[in-house]
Each structure stands twice: as structure tokens, then as C-alpha cells.
Amino acid sequence: MRLAFFGGIYSNHLALAAAIADARSRGVDAMWCLGDLGGFGPHPDRTCELIRNNNVSVVQGNYDHSIGHGLNDCQCGYTDPRDNHFAQLSYDYTLTHNCDDHRTWMRTLPAQQRVEFDGVRLLLCHGSPRRTNEFLWDSTTSTQFLAKMCDNNACDVILGTHTGLHWQRTWDERGAVSTKSRGFINVGVLGRPENDGTINVWYTLLRTGGDVGAGEAPLPWEVEFVPLIYDHERLACEMRDERLPDEFIQTILTGWWTTCLEVLPSKERRRGQW
């Protein structure tokens, strides 16, 4: 099986359309979005329409839960006042521009999904299995913690998003770091670039069965992170027309984050511009 996973869309309908087309060109059998359809970008209804019209299964993110239930904020999990200021601007815009039909649909989305392919048990979530808006970072999350989460949830691979940065960790059944059997995958996001000075965004392909890991020690699954180019200049124009914050637009045009920086651990922060 070839499976495509999209992280936070953040209303980047142009990147989502490009990702769906790219995944189909690679012969995927199914597509999932791991939540946060809205926020940051323009015209949130366009994202919902693309998802629903292209048979993309969806796990409910914190944004989707808030929009669906008409809450006061995005439940993003930020603590910095500046980050919360921009998060509120983004949330208020998205809430205003999502139609009632899409809000009703978002309320029905599951917080998690369990699927199994070729004997590999996958748990799909937004932040983590224990909290929708939990940030799991590569630099601060131990393999032992991830292994315990898999054990507690009776799965082989956990897939999530929420941080905005893609990464993976694999280990064997004894908890030793390796290329074997079990793992955690942050699938990245389509909504904005990864604070590295490049304008591409990322999604994830997972393959199970067949000739995966062919050799002396075949693997039950393998992952590929896919960099995706889309019309980012057109997105910036649409954001400007909708009077979204210039800080958001600069991130799309430069590949450097201008908001949500305080949540980054020191190692991830050092990779950025500031």
C-alpha cells in the first residue's frame, strides 16, 4: 500500500491541490489529512471543498474542533503573548470565513483513526494520542516515551503533525533505536514552510508490504518525506487581498517563520533565522 499523509493545511488551498495531484501521480491508494484545515492562510472554505471532493480522510485537529464548535480560540497551545495575538487574528478570520456546512462537518471528524495495512497497525492523530494540541519535537522527545505511547495504544506506528516540522524516529520492539518495526512520524505541514529559508512545504508517503526494505532484513514499512513546490506567490497575493497580517505573508515568501517562534525548543530554534 502507498499512503499519503498531509499535516496542517492552514488554509493553503494551493499547496493542498498540488499535494493531492502529486500524491495521485505517485499512485497512492489513500490520502489522509491529520488536522488543522484552517488558520494562517486565505479562503478556508476552499480547503474544505478540496478535502471533501477528493476523498481525503481527516483526523480532527485543534483548529477543526474549535471552528466546528464555535469556540473563542484555536486551542493551539501557545503560551507567548505575541504568538497568541497572531493566533487569535488567524482564528477570527477563519471562523468568520468558514460556512455553516463546513463547520457542521468539522464537528463530526474523529480525534484519532486506527487503520491497518499489511499487518502494520497505524494510529493517526493530530498532536499526540494523549492530547490533540501536544507538541512532540524531535530534540526533546525520547524514544522511550514514544515506545510507551505505541505500547499504550497497541499500535506499530503513530503519525501526527501540529509542530510544523517533519521528522521520524524508529526503534525495535525492545525500545532500541533502529530501522526496525515501530516508529513515530511527524508528517510535516502543507500550510507554511519549515523555517529554513526555502518556500517549499512537505507531506509524507508511507509504503507497506510488497518489496519494502528488500534485502536481508526486510522492513514492514518505510517513509518518504516529499518536498512540494506550489504557487506561493499567488498565495501571498490572496493573503494580501484578504488583509491577513504581513508577518504571515513574509513567511510564505521567504521561508522564515515570523510568528510561533517561542514554542520552538532551542535546537529547532537554532536552525532558523533568528
Secondary structure per residue as TSV (DSSP state, phi and psi in degrees):
chain	resnum	aa	ss	phi	psi
A	1	M	-	360.0	140.0
A	2	R	E	-114.6	120.6
A	3	L	E	-124.0	136.8
A	4	A	E	-109.1	137.8
A	5	F	E	-128.7	126.4
A	6	F	E	-109.9	129.5
A	7	G	-	-85.3	-159.9
A	8	G	-	-46.1	124.6
A	9	I	-	-85.6	-35.5
A	10	Y	T	52.6	37.2
A	11	S	T	65.5	18.0
A	12	N	-	-84.8	77.2
A	13	H	H	-66.3	-26.7
A	14	L	H	-70.7	-41.7
A	15	A	H	-68.0	-38.2
A	16	L	H	-62.6	-45.4
A	17	A	H	-61.3	-41.0
A	18	A	H	-66.4	-38.1
A	19	A	H	-67.5	-42.1
A	20	I	H	-61.2	-44.4
A	21	A	H	-64.6	-42.5
A	22	D	H	-65.6	-43.9
A	23	A	H	-62.2	-41.9
A	24	R	H	-65.1	-35.8
A	25	S	H	-65.9	-21.1
A	26	R	T	-93.7	4.7
A	27	G	T	74.1	35.7
A	28	V	-	-68.5	150.3
A	29	D	S	-90.2	-24.8
A	30	A	E	-160.8	156.7
A	31	M	E	-130.5	142.7
A	32	W	E	-130.3	148.5
A	33	C	E	-112.7	131.5
A	34	L	-	-96.1	27.3
A	35	G	S	102.0	169.3
A	36	D	-	66.3	68.6
A	37	L	-	-71.6	-35.0
A	38	G	S	-108.2	-176.8
A	39	G	S	98.7	146.6
A	40	F	S	76.3	-54.1
A	41	G	S	-98.6	-174.2
A	42	P	S	-95.8	163.6
A	43	H	-	51.1	63.5
A	44	P	H	-60.6	-27.4
A	45	D	H	-62.8	-30.0
A	46	R	H	-65.2	-36.6
A	47	T	H	-64.2	-46.0
A	48	C	H	-60.8	-41.2
A	49	E	H	-63.8	-42.5
A	50	L	H	-62.1	-44.9
A	51	I	H	-60.3	-49.4
A	52	R	H	-73.0	-30.4
A	53	N	H	-84.6	-9.0
A	54	N	T	-118.9	19.0
A	55	N	T	56.0	40.4
A	56	V	-	-91.3	118.8
A	57	S	E	-72.7	149.9
A	58	V	E	-132.2	135.3
A	59	V	-	-98.3	138.1
A	60	Q	-	-73.7	122.7
A	61	G	-	-90.9	174.0
A	62	N	H	-59.9	-37.9
A	63	Y	H	-63.3	-44.4
A	64	D	H	-65.7	-38.5
A	65	H	H	-63.7	-44.6
A	66	S	H	-66.4	-45.5
A	67	I	H	-64.1	-45.0
A	68	G	H	-60.7	-34.5
A	69	H	H	-101.8	4.4
A	70	G	T	62.3	38.6
A	71	L	-	-74.6	175.6
A	72	N	S	-83.6	-18.5
A	73	D	S	-150.9	179.2
A	74	C	-	-85.8	-7.4
A	75	Q	-	55.3	37.0
A	76	C	-	-71.9	-24.7
A	77	G	-	94.6	14.3
A	78	Y	-	-78.8	153.7
A	79	T	-	-118.9	-19.9
A	80	D	S	-76.3	132.4
A	81	P	H	-59.1	-38.9
A	82	R	H	-66.3	-44.3
A	83	D	H	-61.5	-41.2
A	84	N	H	-67.5	-31.8
A	85	H	H	-61.7	-50.3
A	86	F	H	-70.2	-34.4
A	87	A	H	-61.7	-38.4
A	88	Q	H	-68.8	-40.3
A	89	L	H	-58.5	-45.4
A	90	S	H	-64.3	-44.3
A	91	Y	H	-65.7	-44.4
A	92	D	H	-60.6	-41.0
A	93	Y	H	-63.0	-46.9
A	94	T	H	-64.7	-43.7
A	95	L	H	-60.4	-40.3
A	96	T	H	-68.4	-32.0
A	97	H	H	-102.9	8.0
A	98	N	S	-96.2	130.3
A	99	C	-	-74.3	163.0
A	100	D	H	-60.9	-36.3
A	101	D	H	-63.4	-42.1
A	102	H	H	-70.7	-35.8
A	103	R	H	-63.4	-43.5
A	104	T	H	-60.7	-43.8
A	105	W	H	-61.7	-42.4
A	106	M	H	-61.0	-33.4
A	107	R	H	-64.1	-24.6
A	108	T	T	-88.2	-7.7
A	109	L	-	-69.7	141.0
A	110	P	-	-76.5	146.4
A	111	A	S	-71.9	-25.2
A	112	Q	-	-144.2	158.2
A	113	Q	E	-135.3	141.8
A	114	R	E	-115.4	128.5
A	115	V	E	-138.5	156.1
A	116	E	E	-135.3	130.9
A	117	F	E	-134.3	129.9
A	118	D	T	51.5	37.9
A	119	G	T	80.0	1.1
A	120	V	E	-97.9	119.6
A	121	R	E	-90.7	117.1
A	122	L	E	-106.8	137.3
A	123	L	E	-115.7	119.7
A	124	L	E	-104.3	128.9
A	125	C	-	-145.1	-177.5
A	126	H	S	-96.7	-67.0
A	127	G	S	-94.4	-60.1
A	128	S	-	-155.7	168.2
A	129	P	S	-64.4	-22.2
A	130	R	S	-96.8	-20.3
A	131	R	-	-155.2	129.0
A	132	T	T	-58.6	-39.4
A	133	N	T	-103.2	26.0
A	134	E	-	-78.4	131.5
A	135	F	-	-88.9	117.1
A	136	L	-	-110.8	111.3
A	137	W	-	-102.2	148.3
A	138	D	T	-60.6	-40.8
A	139	S	T	-76.9	-19.6
A	140	T	T	-120.4	1.5
A	141	T	-	-107.8	121.0
A	142	S	-	-80.5	153.6
A	143	T	H	-63.4	-36.2
A	144	Q	H	-63.1	-40.2
A	145	F	H	-64.1	-44.0
A	146	L	H	-64.9	-40.6
A	147	A	H	-62.6	-39.6
A	148	K	H	-65.6	-37.9
A	149	M	H	-62.6	-41.4
A	150	C	H	-63.4	-43.6
A	151	D	H	-61.3	-47.1
A	152	N	H	-64.5	-26.2
A	153	N	T	-108.6	9.9
A	154	A	T	49.5	54.5
A	155	C	-	-139.9	165.8
A	156	D	S	-97.8	-35.5
A	157	V	E	-136.9	130.9
A	158	I	E	-104.9	131.8
A	159	L	E	-118.6	130.6
A	160	G	E	-144.6	-172.0
A	161	T	-	-150.3	-127.3
A	162	H	S	79.9	-38.0
A	163	T	S	-79.3	-23.0
A	164	G	S	88.2	-1.2
A	165	L	-	-126.7	130.6
A	166	H	-	-84.6	145.1
A	167	W	E	-167.7	166.1
A	168	Q	E	-145.0	157.5
A	169	R	E	-140.4	135.4
A	170	T	E	-126.5	154.8
A	171	W	E	-157.4	166.7
A	172	D	-	-92.9	-179.4
A	173	E	T	-67.4	-16.2
A	174	R	T	-89.4	-3.5
A	175	G	S	95.0	1.3
A	176	A	-	-78.7	138.2
A	177	V	B	-63.4	128.4
A	178	S	S	-163.7	-174.7
A	179	T	S	-99.2	22.3
A	180	K	S	-106.0	145.0
A	181	S	B	54.0	-50.4
A	182	R	E	-125.0	158.5
A	183	G	E	-175.0	170.2
A	184	F	E	-123.7	135.8
A	185	I	E	-129.7	121.0
A	186	N	E	-92.2	118.1
A	187	V	-	-81.8	0.0
A	188	G	-	80.4	-170.5
A	189	V	-	-136.2	153.2
A	190	L	S	-94.5	-12.1
A	191	G	S	-74.7	-31.7
A	192	R	S	-158.2	160.0
A	193	P	-	-68.4	174.6
A	194	E	-	-97.8	30.6
A	195	N	S	58.6	43.3
A	196	D	S	-131.5	11.6
A	197	G	S	80.9	6.8
A	198	T	-	-113.6	150.2
A	199	I	-	-94.0	-3.6
A	200	N	-	-73.8	158.5
A	201	V	E	-115.0	-179.2
A	202	W	E	-134.4	146.4
A	203	Y	E	-137.7	177.3
A	204	T	E	-126.9	137.4
A	205	L	E	-109.1	134.6
A	206	L	E	-122.3	131.8
A	207	R	E	-120.8	136.4
A	208	T	E	-128.3	154.6
A	209	G	S	71.7	-169.2
A	210	G	T	60.6	-129.0
A	211	D	T	-103.7	26.4
A	212	V	T	-58.3	128.9
A	213	G	T	58.5	35.6
A	214	A	-	-56.1	136.2
A	215	G	S	149.1	-159.7
A	216	E	S	-66.6	-32.5
A	217	A	S	-127.8	77.7
A	218	P	-	-61.0	144.5
A	219	L	-	-97.7	149.2
A	220	P	S	-75.5	-18.3
A	221	W	E	-159.7	160.3
A	222	E	E	-147.4	154.4
A	223	V	E	-121.2	147.0
A	224	E	E	-133.7	125.5
A	225	F	E	-90.7	127.2
A	226	V	E	-109.6	115.6
A	227	P	E	-75.9	137.7
A	228	L	E	-126.8	124.4
A	229	I	-	-94.5	137.8
A	230	Y	-	-143.5	179.8
A	231	D	-	-82.0	78.3
A	232	H	H	-69.5	-29.3
A	233	E	H	-68.2	-38.1
A	234	R	H	-64.4	-41.2
A	235	L	H	-60.8	-43.4
A	236	A	H	-60.7	-39.5
A	237	C	H	-63.3	-43.2
A	238	E	H	-64.4	-39.6
A	239	M	H	-64.2	-40.3
A	240	R	H	-65.5	-41.8
A	241	D	H	-62.2	-33.3
A	242	E	T	-86.0	2.9
A	243	R	T	60.4	37.3
A	244	L	-	-76.0	158.2
A	245	P	-	-56.2	139.9
A	246	D	H	-61.7	-28.4
A	247	E	H	-59.7	-38.7
A	248	F	H	-66.1	-43.1
A	249	I	H	-63.7	-41.2
A	250	Q	H	-63.1	-35.3
A	251	T	H	-61.5	-44.3
A	252	I	H	-63.4	-38.6
A	253	L	H	-81.1	-28.3
A	254	T	H	-109.8	-22.0
A	255	G	S	84.1	5.0
A	256	W	-	-109.6	134.2
A	257	W	-	-69.2	141.0
A	258	T	S	-116.2	-9.6
A	259	T	S	-136.6	168.7
A	260	C	S	63.8	25.7
A	261	L	-	-82.7	-29.7
A	262	E	T	-66.9	-23.3
A	263	V	T	-77.1	-15.6
A	264	L	S	-71.8	133.3
A	265	P	-	-64.0	164.1
A	266	S	H	-59.9	-40.4
A	267	K	H	-64.9	-44.7
A	268	E	H	-68.5	-33.4
A	269	R	H	-65.7	-37.6
A	270	R	H	-65.1	-20.4
A	271	R	T	-76.2	-14.3
A	272	G	S	-88.9	-169.7
A	273	Q	-	-81.8	-29.3
A	274	W	-	-102.9	360.0
